[in-house]
Amino acid sequence: MQVNSVFQTTTATPINKGGNNLPPSKTEKAVEPQKTTPLRDLAQTIDPTNMSRNEARAMANALMKSGDADLSSVFFSHSVVLIPTGNGTFRNPTESDPIMNEKFNMFDAIRGNIEFNKSKGLSNENNLSALSFLEKFEIMGGSPKIDTHA
């Protein structure tokens, strides 16, 4: 019986890798920039303690577009006023009417609604939700944008 011995040697070749371990198909696609929401954009420009009726309406519109009609209605109600025309009738204001740019504290306005509803035995569910949202909205306005693509 004959035994043959075969030796194989394999040379290890080091591979120099760069910083990106993704396959080429994943790195060729450009990453779209992160989009901000209309509410975040508004939070950067609106101070809830010193806002106008136009800003309240802008918040209401953004909330409505995001699908939150109940919350939107609370903010919209603070943007609705009637202006006397002088002959016993009233008209809806335009964005440029001075009353639409008068500043007020939305926190105080919502707290006033809560107190009024309590005194009349009415539900405060939407007002309490709006107050909670407004606190978060104020924080959102003061916090930096977080880039999830970084």
DRENBANU-484526 format. One record per residue (C-alpha): residue number from 1; residue in one letter; z, y, x. Coordinates in steps of 0.5 Angstrom, whole numbers, plus 2048, in hexadecimal, padded with zeros to 3 digits. Example, Ala and Ser with C-alpha at 12.3 -4.5 7.8 and 13.67 -1.06 7.14 Angstrom:
BEGIN
<resi: 1 | resn: A | zz: 810 | yy: 7F7 | xx: 819>
<resi: 2 | resn: S | zz: 80E | yy: 7FE | xx: 81B>
***
This chain:
BEGIN
<resi: 1 | resn: M | zz: 800 | yy: 800 | xx: 800>
<resi: 2 | resn: Q | zz: 7FE | yy: 807 | xx: 803>
<resi: 3 | resn: V | zz: 802 | yy: 80D | xx: 801>
<resi: 4 | resn: N | zz: 7FE | yy: 814 | xx: 802>
<resi: 5 | resn: S | zz: 802 | yy: 81A | xx: 802>
<resi: 6 | resn: V | zz: 7FF | yy: 820 | xx: 800>
<resi: 7 | resn: F | zz: 803 | yy: 827 | xx: 801>
<resi: 8 | resn: Q | zz: 801 | yy: 82D | xx: 7FD>
<resi: 9 | resn: T | zz: 803 | yy: 834 | xx: 7FF>
<resi: 10 | resn: T | zz: 802 | yy: 83A | xx: 7FB>
<resi: 11 | resn: T | zz: 803 | yy: 841 | xx: 7FD>
<resi: 12 | resn: A | zz: 806 | yy: 846 | xx: 7F9>
<resi: 13 | resn: T | zz: 803 | yy: 84C | xx: 7F8>
<resi: 14 | resn: P | zz: 807 | yy: 852 | xx: 7F6>
<resi: 15 | resn: I | zz: 805 | yy: 856 | xx: 7F0>
<resi: 16 | resn: N | zz: 806 | yy: 85E | xx: 7F1>
<resi: 17 | resn: K | zz: 807 | yy: 860 | xx: 7EA>
<resi: 18 | resn: G | zz: 808 | yy: 868 | xx: 7E7>
<resi: 19 | resn: G | zz: 80C | yy: 86B | xx: 7E2>
<resi: 20 | resn: N | zz: 808 | yy: 868 | xx: 7DC>
<resi: 21 | resn: N | zz: 809 | yy: 861 | xx: 7DA>
<resi: 22 | resn: L | zz: 805 | yy: 862 | xx: 7D4>
<resi: 23 | resn: P | zz: 7FE | yy: 85E | xx: 7D3>
<resi: 24 | resn: P | zz: 7F8 | yy: 863 | xx: 7D4>
<resi: 25 | resn: S | zz: 7F6 | yy: 862 | xx: 7CC>
<resi: 26 | resn: K | zz: 7FD | yy: 866 | xx: 7CB>
<resi: 27 | resn: T | zz: 7FD | yy: 86B | xx: 7D0>
<resi: 28 | resn: E | zz: 7F6 | yy: 86D | xx: 7CE>
<resi: 29 | resn: K | zz: 7F8 | yy: 870 | xx: 7C7>
<resi: 30 | resn: A | zz: 7FA | yy: 877 | xx: 7C7>
<resi: 31 | resn: V | zz: 801 | yy: 878 | xx: 7C4>
<resi: 32 | resn: E | zz: 801 | yy: 87D | xx: 7BE>
<resi: 33 | resn: P | zz: 806 | yy: 883 | xx: 7BF>
<resi: 34 | resn: Q | zz: 80C | yy: 882 | xx: 7BA>
<resi: 35 | resn: K | zz: 80B | yy: 886 | xx: 7B4>
<resi: 36 | resn: T | zz: 811 | yy: 88A | xx: 7B1>
<resi: 37 | resn: T | zz: 812 | yy: 88A | xx: 7AA>
<resi: 38 | resn: P | zz: 812 | yy: 890 | xx: 7A6>
<resi: 39 | resn: L | zz: 81A | yy: 890 | xx: 7A5>
<resi: 40 | resn: R | zz: 81B | yy: 890 | xx: 7AC>
<resi: 41 | resn: D | zz: 816 | yy: 896 | xx: 7AD>
<resi: 42 | resn: L | zz: 81A | yy: 899 | xx: 7A8>
<resi: 43 | resn: A | zz: 821 | yy: 898 | xx: 7AB>
<resi: 44 | resn: Q | zz: 81E | yy: 89B | xx: 7B1>
<resi: 45 | resn: T | zz: 81D | yy: 8A2 | xx: 7AD>
<resi: 46 | resn: I | zz: 822 | yy: 8A2 | xx: 7A7>
<resi: 47 | resn: D | zz: 829 | yy: 8A3 | xx: 7A8>
<resi: 48 | resn: P | zz: 82D | yy: 8A1 | xx: 7A2>
<resi: 49 | resn: T | zz: 832 | yy: 8A6 | xx: 7A2>
<resi: 50 | resn: N | zz: 82D | yy: 8AC | xx: 7A2>
<resi: 51 | resn: M | zz: 827 | yy: 8AA | xx: 79E>
<resi: 52 | resn: S | zz: 822 | yy: 8AD | xx: 799>
<resi: 53 | resn: R | zz: 820 | yy: 8AA | xx: 793>
<resi: 54 | resn: N | zz: 819 | yy: 8A9 | xx: 796>
<resi: 55 | resn: E | zz: 81C | yy: 8A5 | xx: 79B>
<resi: 56 | resn: A | zz: 820 | yy: 8A1 | xx: 795>
<resi: 57 | resn: R | zz: 819 | yy: 8A0 | xx: 792>
<resi: 58 | resn: A | zz: 816 | yy: 89D | xx: 799>
<resi: 59 | resn: M | zz: 81C | yy: 898 | xx: 799>
<resi: 60 | resn: A | zz: 81B | yy: 896 | xx: 792>
<resi: 61 | resn: N | zz: 813 | yy: 895 | xx: 793>
<resi: 62 | resn: A | zz: 814 | yy: 891 | xx: 799>
<resi: 63 | resn: L | zz: 819 | yy: 88D | xx: 796>
<resi: 64 | resn: M | zz: 815 | yy: 88C | xx: 790>
<resi: 65 | resn: K | zz: 80F | yy: 88A | xx: 795>
<resi: 66 | resn: S | zz: 814 | yy: 885 | xx: 798>
<resi: 67 | resn: G | zz: 815 | yy: 882 | xx: 791>
<resi: 68 | resn: D | zz: 81C | yy: 884 | xx: 790>
<resi: 69 | resn: A | zz: 81B | yy: 888 | xx: 789>
<resi: 70 | resn: D | zz: 823 | yy: 888 | xx: 788>
<resi: 71 | resn: L | zz: 825 | yy: 88B | xx: 78E>
<resi: 72 | resn: S | zz: 81F | yy: 890 | xx: 78E>
<resi: 73 | resn: S | zz: 821 | yy: 892 | xx: 787>
<resi: 74 | resn: V | zz: 828 | yy: 895 | xx: 78A>
<resi: 75 | resn: F | zz: 824 | yy: 899 | xx: 78F>
<resi: 76 | resn: F | zz: 81F | yy: 89B | xx: 78A>
<resi: 77 | resn: S | zz: 824 | yy: 89E | xx: 785>
<resi: 78 | resn: H | zz: 826 | yy: 8A3 | xx: 78A>
<resi: 79 | resn: S | zz: 81F | yy: 8A6 | xx: 78B>
<resi: 80 | resn: V | zz: 81E | yy: 8A7 | xx: 784>
<resi: 81 | resn: V | zz: 81F | yy: 8AE | xx: 781>
<resi: 82 | resn: L | zz: 81C | yy: 8B2 | xx: 77C>
<resi: 83 | resn: I | zz: 81A | yy: 8BA | xx: 77D>
<resi: 84 | resn: P | zz: 81B | yy: 8BF | xx: 778>
<resi: 85 | resn: T | zz: 814 | yy: 8C2 | xx: 776>
<resi: 86 | resn: G | zz: 817 | yy: 8C8 | xx: 773>
<resi: 87 | resn: N | zz: 815 | yy: 8C7 | xx: 76C>
<resi: 88 | resn: G | zz: 81A | yy: 8C2 | xx: 76A>
<resi: 89 | resn: T | zz: 816 | yy: 8BC | xx: 76D>
<resi: 90 | resn: F | zz: 816 | yy: 8B8 | xx: 774>
<resi: 91 | resn: R | zz: 812 | yy: 8B6 | xx: 779>
<resi: 92 | resn: N | zz: 812 | yy: 8B0 | xx: 77E>
<resi: 93 | resn: P | zz: 813 | yy: 8B3 | xx: 785>
<resi: 94 | resn: T | zz: 80E | yy: 8B3 | xx: 78B>
<resi: 95 | resn: E | zz: 80F | yy: 8B1 | xx: 792>
<resi: 96 | resn: S | zz: 80F | yy: 8B8 | xx: 794>
<resi: 97 | resn: D | zz: 814 | yy: 8BB | xx: 78F>
<resi: 98 | resn: P | zz: 81A | yy: 8BD | xx: 792>
<resi: 99 | resn: I | zz: 81F | yy: 8B9 | xx: 78E>
<resi: 100 | resn: M | zz: 81B | yy: 8B3 | xx: 791>
<resi: 101 | resn: N | zz: 81D | yy: 8B5 | xx: 798>
<resi: 102 | resn: E | zz: 824 | yy: 8B7 | xx: 797>
<resi: 103 | resn: K | zz: 829 | yy: 8B2 | xx: 79B>
<resi: 104 | resn: F | zz: 82F | yy: 8AE | xx: 798>
<resi: 105 | resn: N | zz: 833 | yy: 8A8 | xx: 79A>
<resi: 106 | resn: M | zz: 830 | yy: 8A2 | xx: 797>
<resi: 107 | resn: F | zz: 837 | yy: 89E | xx: 799>
<resi: 108 | resn: D | zz: 83B | yy: 8A3 | xx: 795>
<resi: 109 | resn: A | zz: 835 | yy: 8A3 | xx: 78F>
<resi: 110 | resn: I | zz: 836 | yy: 89B | xx: 78F>
<resi: 111 | resn: R | zz: 83D | yy: 89C | xx: 78F>
<resi: 112 | resn: G | zz: 83D | yy: 8A1 | xx: 789>
<resi: 113 | resn: N | zz: 839 | yy: 89C | xx: 785>
<resi: 114 | resn: I | zz: 83E | yy: 896 | xx: 786>
<resi: 115 | resn: E | zz: 844 | yy: 89B | xx: 784>
<resi: 116 | resn: F | zz: 840 | yy: 89D | xx: 77E>
<resi: 117 | resn: N | zz: 83E | yy: 896 | xx: 77C>
<resi: 118 | resn: K | zz: 845 | yy: 893 | xx: 77D>
<resi: 119 | resn: S | zz: 847 | yy: 899 | xx: 778>
<resi: 120 | resn: K | zz: 842 | yy: 897 | xx: 773>
<resi: 121 | resn: G | zz: 843 | yy: 88F | xx: 774>
<resi: 122 | resn: L | zz: 83C | yy: 88E | xx: 777>
<resi: 123 | resn: S | zz: 83A | yy: 889 | xx: 77C>
<resi: 124 | resn: N | zz: 83A | yy: 88C | xx: 783>
<resi: 125 | resn: E | zz: 836 | yy: 886 | xx: 786>
<resi: 126 | resn: N | zz: 830 | yy: 88A | xx: 788>
<resi: 127 | resn: N | zz: 834 | yy: 890 | xx: 78B>
<resi: 128 | resn: L | zz: 838 | yy: 88B | xx: 78F>
<resi: 129 | resn: S | zz: 832 | yy: 888 | xx: 792>
<resi: 130 | resn: A | zz: 82F | yy: 88F | xx: 793>
<resi: 131 | resn: L | zz: 835 | yy: 891 | xx: 797>
<resi: 132 | resn: S | zz: 835 | yy: 88B | xx: 79B>
<resi: 133 | resn: F | zz: 82E | yy: 88B | xx: 79C>
<resi: 134 | resn: L | zz: 82F | yy: 893 | xx: 79E>
<resi: 135 | resn: E | zz: 834 | yy: 891 | xx: 7A3>
<resi: 136 | resn: K | zz: 82F | yy: 88C | xx: 7A7>
<resi: 137 | resn: F | zz: 82A | yy: 891 | xx: 7A6>
<resi: 138 | resn: E | zz: 82E | yy: 896 | xx: 7AA>
<resi: 139 | resn: I | zz: 82F | yy: 891 | xx: 7AF>
<resi: 140 | resn: M | zz: 828 | yy: 88F | xx: 7B0>
<resi: 141 | resn: G | zz: 826 | yy: 897 | xx: 7B1>
<resi: 142 | resn: G | zz: 82B | yy: 897 | xx: 7B7>
<resi: 143 | resn: S | zz: 829 | yy: 890 | xx: 7BA>
<resi: 144 | resn: P | zz: 823 | yy: 88F | xx: 7BF>
<resi: 145 | resn: K | zz: 81D | yy: 88B | xx: 7BD>
<resi: 146 | resn: I | zz: 81E | yy: 884 | xx: 7BF>
<resi: 147 | resn: D | zz: 817 | yy: 881 | xx: 7C2>
<resi: 148 | resn: T | zz: 817 | yy: 87A | xx: 7C0>
<resi: 149 | resn: H | zz: 811 | yy: 879 | xx: 7C5>
<resi: 150 | resn: A | zz: 814 | yy: 87B | xx: 7CB>
***
